[in-house]
Amino acid sequence: MLALANAAHGGQDPTTILLIVAAVGAAVFWRSLLRAALPVILVLLVILFVTGASAVIHDIRSLLL
């Protein structure tokens, strides 16, 4: 917020500062979300391959044909 205030008082366009702050915030959010979700996705894929890959493939094929 200090950078935004400096930009506003210094005559610069605050839009660039807001975009940079938003990009950093989004990067931190998505990085933490992926760090938590990646193991869950991998475990679900392993379960899918071990238990029901053929059934899922058969169901998808029957939907398409």
KACOR-V488870 format. One record per pair of residues at least 6 apart in sequence whose ideal C-beta (glycine too) atoms are under 6 Angstrom apart, sorted by the first residue. I is the first residue (numbers start at 1). J is the second residue. Records with the same first field share a line. If there is no record, write none. Layout:
I->J  J
This chain:
3->17
4->14  17
7->14  17
8->14
